[in-house]
Amino acid sequence: MKILITENKIDSLIKKQGISKTIKMFGGFENYCKLLKINGPMEFLKSLPVMDVVESEERPFLTLFRYKKGDNIMVYDRTTKIIFISPDIWGILENDFGLIYSVIPKIFKKWLDEVYNLRGVTCDITIANLFFGWMRFTI
């Protein structure tokens, strides 16, 4: 039996389950990319549903990117112009696409400019890993 999977259904899965769980549901990264005809890291990022962009209630200098409250995928510190990226998405670019650390911020910057009109930022994961628990609970 074949199941028709639409872009809306995939977007809904990502928003509810997260990208990592959604990829697992499709039998892994290769199957996911094959199904969505994703041929590179930029295509992968552009395939993600657009996130809600909100100001943090606790720390007004932070902009939060997320699909649901309390589960931030990116946190932008407007005072330092650093955007911290979730290890889930960064890890896909690093591990599944095989990109080196220095290339990933360049791809993120281009994507952030094209999709969120966000320029002049520094993308990082190092600090995000240390404070990821804090990021998740910043509402």
Secondary structure, 3 states (H helix, E strand, C coil): CCCCCCHHHHHHHHHHHCHHHHHHHCCCHHHHHHHHCCCCHHHHHHHCCCCEEEECCCCCCEEEEEEECCEEEEEEECCCCEEEECHHHHHHHHHHCCCCCCCHHHHHHHHHHHHHCCCCCEEECHHHHHHHHHHHHCC
